[in-house]
Amino acid sequence: MKKVFSFLCAIVLYTSSFAQAPEGVDQLIAAENYFNLKVQEKGLKKAFISVSDNNTIAFRPSPLLALKYYKEQPDSIGYLRLNPVLAKISKSNDWGFTAGPYTYKQSESDDRSFYGTYISVWKKNNRGVWRLAMDAGVAHKKPVKTIPKKFITPSDASYIHQKSDKRLQQREDIVYSSDKLMSTIMKADNKIAQTEFLTEDSWLLFPGFEPMTNKKAIMEFWKKQGYKALTYPIKADRSVSGEIAYTYGTSTILAKKYNYIRVWEVQPNYKWNVIVEVFTEEL
């Protein structure tokens, strides 16, 4: 009875937050809260289906269509809890991302928990409803450090409105070209690529490791592990306002195959930099 009461309270709080029309980055947090509630109510499979559309990409660990993947899964595929600690929304309020720790259990009553860090990209559909555009995560041991929350709503929401499909495609091509340039430089010198393309507070998610949340830690990680990533971009996607985007592709690290995702943000000098980078290892 206590469990049912707690769940009903959560529903009330959630519906109240929608009644107050969340603004800015709070929209993304509300969308993720909705997902968490759906997991409690319906299970992981139906929760993912409820926030996905025909274009949603899930890395499991390779990129695949989320709806097709989850419709083929049994209902009892476990319970997931997302805890966003990093989130940002675009100026156009149509695109954003969340990231943070997750906890997974194979069943609701399971005493064992599995841990990791996830990233999700969210986009509004034609009806203005938030849908998951991309989802990925890496597994690691139970975190020993807490990451401070950083939820970002742009202070200046002005941007140039582009309407033609051709112009919007050109803007995506710019991000894709930035990824190709970074990939080319990485082949020659990892350190130069990281110096040029990472922001001071960039994140790196790599299997088996807690997230690295600044450029210094990321560069030390690559140096200490002796890793060199060769990356090959496949696709780019960009917000309507144009200042944040993501790319994904394939990667080879020490002869092992990976997939990667990069979330990009244009800087004041119009240079694109990576603010989150994720690697998922092929099974």
N, C-alpha and C positions, 0 to 999 in steps of 0.2 A: 504493500500500500504506500509506503514511504517513497519507493522508487517511482510509482505512478504519479504521486503528488509532485515530486521533483520535476518529472518530465512535463507535466501540465504547466507548472510555473515557468519552465523554460519556453514553452510555446507562447504563453501570455507575454513574456518579455520580448520574444522575437516579433510577434505580431504588433506589439506596441511600437517597436522600433521602426517597423514599416509604416505604421500610421503617422509617425513623425517625419516621414520622407527623408531618410538619411542623405546627407550631402557629402560631396567630395569623397575622400578615401573611405569614409564610413559606409558608403555603398558596397564596397568590396568586402569589408568586414562583415556586413549584414548578409551578403551572398554566401560567404563561407560559414557563417553561423547557421544559415539555412541548410547547407550541406551537412553540417555536423548533426543537426536535429533530424534530418532525413535518415542519417546512418542509424541513429538511436531508434527511430520509428520503424524504418523499413529494411534496414540492413545496407551493407556497402554497395551491393550490386544495384539496387533500386535507387540509392542515393546518387550514384554516378549518372545513371540514366536520366534522373530528374533534372540535372544541371548541364547535361551535354546536348549537343545537336549533331547534325550530320557531318559537321566539319571539325568536331573536337578531336584533338590528337592526344593520345595517352602514350607515354613511354613505359613499356612493360617487358623488357627494357628498351626494345626497339619502338620507333614511332608507329602507331597503328590507329585506326578509327575507333574511338572509345565506345560508341554505341554498338557497333558490331561486336567488339570484344566482350563487353559486359552482357550483352544479350545472350551470348553463348556460354556464360558462366553460370554455375549453380547459385541458388539464392544464398546458400550458407558459405560465403567466401571470407568471412571475418568482419571485424569491427575496427574502424579507423577513427582517430580523433586528430583533427588539425588544430594547431595553435599558432596563428599568424603573429609574427613579431616584426616583419618587414612588409610594408605595403605602400604602393604608390598608384595614383590614378592620373590619367592624361588630362590635359587642359580641356579636351573635347568631351570628357566624361563618358567616353565610349570604350575605354581600353585601360587595363591596369593589371597589376600583378600582386600576389601575396607570397610570402615565404615564411617558413618557421619549422619548428619541431613537430613531428607526428608520433603517435603511439598506435600500435596495431596489436590486436588480439585475434586469435583464430576463432574464438567464440566469446560471447559476452561473459560467460562464467569462468573463462580461462584465467588461471593465476599468473601465467607467463605473459609478459609484454615484450614487443619488439619495437625498436626505436629507429628514428631516422630524421631526415630533414627534407622538406618538399618545396616545390615551387609550382604555382598555378598562375596562368595568364587568363584573365577574364575579358570578355567582350560583350557589348550590348548587341542584341539582334535588332531586326527592323522594327520590332514592337517595343524596344526600349527595355527588354528584359535581359538581365545578366546571364550569360551562358559561359561555361568553361570552354576556353579555346585550346589550352594546352596544360597538361599536368605531368609532372615528373617528380622523382624523389630518389634519395640515396639512403641506404641502411647503414647504421653504425651502432655502437654500444650506447647504453644509456648516457645521456649528456651529463657532464660534470660541471659545466658552466652555463650560466643563464645569459641570454642575449637581450639587451635592453630593447624595448619596443620602439619602432621608428615608423610611424604612419605619416605619409606625405601627401598633402593636397597642394597643388601648385598655387603659389601666392599671386601669380599673374595668369589669368585664364584667357588672355587674348592670343589669337593665332590666325594665320591666313587660311581662309576656307577654300579648300580645293574640291571641285565637284566632278571634274572629268575623270573617267576611268583611266585614261592615258596618263594624266598627271599623277594620279594616285599610284599607278604602277611604277612610274619613274621614281617616286619617292621611296617605294620599297626597294627598287633596284639600287638606290644609293646605299641603303643599309646592307644589302647583299654584297655590294662591292667593298664596303668597309670590312665585312667579315672575311672576304677573300684576301684583302690586303693584310689583315692581321694574320691569317693563316699562312700567307706567303712569308711574312717576316718571321713567324714562329719556326719555319723550316730552317732558317738561317741562324736565328738567335732568340731563344725563349725570353731571355732577360730584356732585350730591347722591345719585343712585342708586349710584354707585361708592363714595362715602363711607359710605353706610349699609349696603350689602349685601356689600362685599368684606371679606375678612379681611386682616390685614397681610401674610400670606404666600400670598395668592391667586395662581393661575396664569392667564394668558391665552394661548391658542393662536390665532394669526391667520395666514391664508395668506401666505406670502412672508417671514415674520418668525420669528426664533428666539423661543422661549417667554419671556414676561415672567413673573417668579416672585415679585413682591411688589406690593402695592397702589400704592406710589409710582410704580414703573415703568409699571404699567398705566395709571394716570391720566395720566402724562406722554405715553404713547403715543397715547391717544385725543385729547388736546389738540393734540399736534404734528401728527397726521395730519388733524385736523379732521373726524374721523368721528363720526357719531351713529347709533347702532344702534336701530332700531325693531324690537322683538321680540314674537312672538305665540306663546305656549306651546301645545303640542298634547298632550303626555303627561307624566305624572310616575310615578316608581317609587321605592319606599322599602324599606330593609332591615326585617326583622322586628323588630329591636330599636328601629328608628325614628329613630336619630340621624344617619344619612347617607342621601342620596337623590339622584336626578338628574331633571332635566326636559329636554325638547327641544322645538324648535319651528322656526318660520321667522322670517327677519329681513330687513330692508331697510336697506342702508347706501349712501348716495349713489346711490340709484336701482338699485343692484345687489342681486340676490337671494342670500341666504345661508341656511344652516341653522345652528342653534346647539344646543349642549349645555351645561347647567350642572350641576355636581356641588355639592350642598348639604350643609351640616353644621349641626346645631342647636347653638347656643352655650349657655353656662351660664345665661344669662338667658332661655332658651327662644326666642331669636330665630334665624331661619334666615339663614345667610350663604353666599355662593358661595365655594367653595374652588378650583374649576377652571371656566373658561369657554372654550368652543371655538366657532369660526366656520368653516364650510366653504362655500366659494363655489360657487354653481350654475354649471354649465358652459354 
